[in-house]
Amino acid sequence: MDTMKFDETVLRKIYKVIGLSNPDGETYKERERKHRQIFDFLRHLEKAVGTLSKHREIVLVDCACGKGYLSFISNYYFSVMQKRKVKFICIDYNAHVIEASRKAAEILGLNNMSFICADIAKVNLEFRPDIVYSLHACDTATDMAIAKGIAEDATYIMTVSCCQHTVRKTMKKHPLGAVTQHGVYRERLGDMLADTMRALILESRGYKVRIFEYVSMTETPKNVMVRAVKTGTSSPRKRSEILKRYSDLESVFNTTPKLDELLETIKDRE
Ligand SMILES: C[S@@+](CC[C@H](N)C(=O)[O-])C[C@H]1O[C@@H](n2cnc3c(N)ncnc32)[C@H](O)[C@@H]1O
């Protein structure tokens, strides 16, 4: 997939309406990187949608959607270019971005997108999602996106985190203290730890997980995607190995991602 295959006129109109370009259709310089992040993320959504039935509507949930750039472009790609039946549910607790997105959808005449103004953790979805994703959701909002995906039994969960303040702040008295005394390494280890622990939780819940750079580091240092696909429950032996790895990290670094707590909550509700 490459942007050349898009109808540039339509794409430009979308950019203008959603605010990825100015009213004259010129891309805002500071958003050029965002463009590349969106198109590279879309490649992964495309692969996932490609594995799902063509005979029914596919439900995609964008957690911490902001102005919904990724979802608007993806909607155009799937609905118009690929002629797939898709529905987008976009969630953000910032009323301003949700209002702007609703207006944009109205201007573009899109009736397959809905925008929910709420904390991700508090949303009850009306439809079972096929794909739950988040791009640069702040800190624990990534955990909320993953928890939502697990709770709703999504086939795919894809997250690219932003900051990992909570895990970074709570990592205490661990053997890599000499490394993490340096702020830059503390941040990197926090990123690795948070995503690895999330991945282990996903694996323990029957997802196959890959962690990789989905876009070049030159576009954004926050370029790591956790991509999970539901493959079914793992054997008790495999599951206990995964949980052992998880609790080893937990006890060595004295930290627990918010996801753990959120899933406890979900368990309580069951
Ligand atoms: C850095 S922006 C990313 C927006 C968009 N995904 C993008 O890549 O352009 C992070 C967004 O997460 C939203 N957010 C953070 N925590 C949230 C939560 N718990 N529930 C809903 N939205 C949240 C913020 O309001 C903000 O719009």
The ligand as a Tripos MOL2 file, in Angstrom:
@<TRIPOS>MOLECULE
LIG
   27    29     1     0     0
SMALL
NO_CHARGES

@<TRIPOS>ATOM
      1 C1         -0.9890   12.0890   22.1420 C.3       1 LIG1
      2 S1         -2.7190   12.0700   21.8440 S.3       1 LIG1
      3 C2         -2.8480   10.9000   20.5490 C.3       1 LIG1
      4 C3         -4.0640   11.1100   19.7070 C.3       1 LIG1
      5 C4         -4.1900   10.2250   18.4740 C.3       1 LIG1
      6 N1         -4.2870    8.8330   18.7990 N.3       1 LIG1
      7 C5         -3.0570   10.4610   17.5190 C.2       1 LIG1
      8 O1         -2.1380    9.6440   17.4370 O.co2     1 LIG1
      9 O2         -3.0690   11.5120   16.8580 O.co2     1 LIG1
     10 C6         -3.3240   11.1990   23.2650 C.3       1 LIG1
     11 C7         -4.8300   11.2600   23.4240 C.3       1 LIG1
     12 O3         -5.1910   10.3590   24.4690 O.3       1 LIG1
     13 C8         -6.3370   10.8770   25.1100 C.3       1 LIG1
     14 N2         -6.4700   10.1520   26.3970 N.ar      1 LIG1
     15 C9         -5.5190    9.9870   27.3470 C.ar      1 LIG1
     16 N3         -5.9800    9.2140   28.3480 N.ar      1 LIG1
     17 C10        -7.2500    8.8560   28.0210 C.ar      1 LIG1
     18 C11        -8.2370    8.0630   28.6580 C.ar      1 LIG1
     19 N4         -8.0120    7.4650   29.8220 N.pl3     1 LIG1
     20 N5         -9.4380    7.9100   28.0480 N.ar      1 LIG1
     21 C12        -9.6760    8.5320   26.8580 C.ar      1 LIG1
     22 N6         -8.7660    9.2990   26.1990 N.ar      1 LIG1
     23 C13        -7.5680    9.4640   26.7690 C.ar      1 LIG1
     24 C14        -6.0300   12.3690   25.2030 C.3       1 LIG1
     25 O4         -7.1900   13.1480   25.4210 O.3       1 LIG1
     26 C15        -5.3990   12.6190   23.8260 C.3       1 LIG1
     27 O5         -6.3380   13.0360   22.8800 O.3       1 LIG1
@<TRIPOS>BOND
     1     1     2 1
     2     2     3 1
     3     2    10 1
     4     3     4 1
     5     4     5 1
     6     5     6 1
     7     5     7 1
     8     7     8 2
     9     7     9 1
    10    10    11 1
    11    11    12 1
    12    11    26 1
    13    12    13 1
    14    13    14 1
    15    13    24 1
    16    14    15 ar
    17    14    23 ar
    18    15    16 ar
    19    16    17 ar
    20    17    18 ar
    21    17    23 ar
    22    18    19 1
    23    18    20 ar
    24    20    21 ar
    25    21    22 ar
    26    22    23 ar
    27    24    25 1
    28    24    26 1
    29    26    27 1
@<TRIPOS>SUBSTRUCTURE
     1 LIG1         1 GROUP 0 **** ****
